[in-house]
Amino acid sequence: MMILAGLGNCEPKYLKNRHNVGFMAMDVIAQAWSAGPWRKRFQSLACELTVGSNKLLLLKPQTFYNNSGHAVGEAANFYKVEPKNVVVFHDELDLAPGKFRMKLGGGAAGNNGIKSVTSQIGPDFRRARIGVGHPGDRNRVTGYVLSDFAKAEESWLIDLLDAIADSVDLLASGDVDAFQTRVTHKAPAPEVIKRGRPDAD
């Protein structure tokens, strides 16, 4: 069993916010792999799917972004899933829009949702970091992540979410490096397309 949890806020007004890109990823994965119905479990909306011989539990915590750890921890404890088999999908201010990086462990870098998950299962879970860019001023961060993606961002966002869903078989089999590589190759970030070469973090 592997748990894939998307971070987001549960009220409809937040649906298309940058902060909800983790929820968006869960929805696209569920649709692409014909997951079972979403049900209320573990303080979340949860659904299950099987990819090859691997079972996945998808979670959209309904505890609000900053308290997501309570839902993730409850599910991980119930299924006795080790932290390394928990993957949390979230928006990442420190990555340019459209960039995607996987990371195992580490700090929260000011992300309260990641802090919450760490408080429940420790830091050694995987983070699927979806770049949304930074507004340039830390005083504008809250308004930025709680605003909708711009119209101009929709193209790369759809491509990236589709690439994540299309590559889930590699993640489910435990080949995390291949998962990241396929996602970034299938959906290069906008600046990669413009410059024609990968850029550094």
QUIZI-V993037 format. One record per residue. N is the residue number from 1. RES is the residue in three letters. PHI is phi as a letter, one per 20 degrees, with the letter a starting at -180 (999 if undefined). BURIAL is # if it has 16 or more other C-alpha atoms within 10 Angstrom, else .. D_FIRST is the distance of its C-alpha to the first C-alpha in whole Angstrom. Layout:
n={N N}
res={RES RES}
phi={PHI PHI}
burial={BURIAL BURIAL}
d_first={D_FIRST D_FIRST}
//
This chain:
n={1 2 3 4 5 6 7 8 9 10 11 12 13 14 15 16 17 18 19 20 21 22 23 24 25 26 27 28 29 30 31 32 33 34 35 36 37 38 39 40 41 42 43 44 45 46 47 48 49 50 51 52 53 54 55 56 57 58 59 60 61 62 63 64 65 66 67 68 69 70 71 72 73 74 75 76 77 78 79 80 81 82 83 84 85 86 87 88 89 90 91 92 93 94 95 96 97 98 99 100 101 102 103 104 105 106 107 108 109 110 111 112 113 114 115 116 117 118 119 120 121 122 123 124 125 126 127 128 129 130 131 132 133 134 135 136 137 138 139 140 141 142 143 144 145 146 147 148 149 150 151 152 153 154 155 156 157 158 159 160 161 162 163 164 165 166 167 168 169 170 171 172 173 174 175 176 177 178 179 180 181 182 183 184 185 186 187 188 189 190 191 192 193 194 195 196 197 198 199 200 201}
res={MET MET ILE LEU ALA GLY LEU GLY ASN CYS GLU PRO LYS TYR LEU LYS ASN ARG HIS ASN VAL GLY PHE MET ALA MET ASP VAL ILE ALA GLN ALA TRP SER ALA GLY PRO TRP ARG LYS ARG PHE GLN SER LEU ALA CYS GLU LEU THR VAL GLY SER ASN LYS LEU LEU LEU LEU LYS PRO GLN THR PHE TYR ASN ASN SER GLY HIS ALA VAL GLY GLU ALA ALA ASN PHE TYR LYS VAL GLU PRO LYS ASN VAL VAL VAL PHE HIS ASP GLU LEU ASP LEU ALA PRO GLY LYS PHE ARG MET LYS LEU GLY GLY GLY ALA ALA GLY ASN ASN GLY ILE LYS SER VAL THR SER GLN ILE GLY PRO ASP PHE ARG ARG ALA ARG ILE GLY VAL GLY HIS PRO GLY ASP ARG ASN ARG VAL THR GLY TYR VAL LEU SER ASP PHE ALA LYS ALA GLU GLU SER TRP LEU ILE ASP LEU LEU ASP ALA ILE ALA ASP SER VAL ASP LEU LEU ALA SER GLY ASP VAL ASP ALA PHE GLN THR ARG VAL THR HIS LYS ALA PRO ALA PRO GLU VAL ILE LYS ARG GLY ARG PRO ASP ALA ASP}
phi={999 c d d d d e r d e f g f e g d f g f d f f f g f f f f f g f f d l f f f f c f b l l b e c b d b d d m d d e c d e c c g d e m g f d f f f f f f f f f f f e l e f g f d d d d e b f c f e d f g n e c b e b d m o e e l n e f f f g f f g f e c n e e d e d e e d f c m d f n b f f d f f f f f e d f g f g f e f f f f f f f f f f f f f d f f f f f e n e f f f f f f f f f f f c f f g f f f f e m b f d e f}
burial={# # # # # # # # # # . . . # # # # # # # # # # # # # # # # # . . # . # . . # . . # # # # # # # # # # . . . . . # # # # # # # # # # # # # # # # # # # # # . . . . # . # . # # # # # # # # # . # # # # # # # # # # . . . . . . . . # # # # # # . # # . # # # # # # # # # # # # . . . . . . . . . # # # # # # . . . . . . # # # # # # # # # # # # # # # # # . . . # . . # # . # # # . # # # # # . . . . . . . . . . .}
d_first={0 4 7 10 13 16 19 22 25 25 29 30 32 30 28 29 29 28 26 24 23 20 20 22 19 16 19 20 16 16 19 19 16 17 15 15 18 17 18 19 16 15 19 17 17 14 13 10 10 9 11 12 10 7 5 6 7 11 13 17 18 21 23 24 24 25 23 19 18 19 16 14 14 14 11 10 12 11 8 9 7 9 11 11 8 9 12 15 17 20 24 26 30 30 29 32 31 29 27 24 22 19 19 18 19 23 25 25 28 29 26 26 22 21 23 22 18 20 21 18 16 18 19 17 14 14 17 18 21 23 27 29 32 34 37 39 40 38 40 39 35 34 36 35 31 32 34 33 32 36 37 37 34 32 32 30 28 27 27 25 22 23 22 19 18 19 17 14 13 14 12 9 11 11 15 15 19 19 17 20 23 22 22 25 27 26 27 30 31 34 36 35 36 39 40 38 37 33 34 33 31}
//
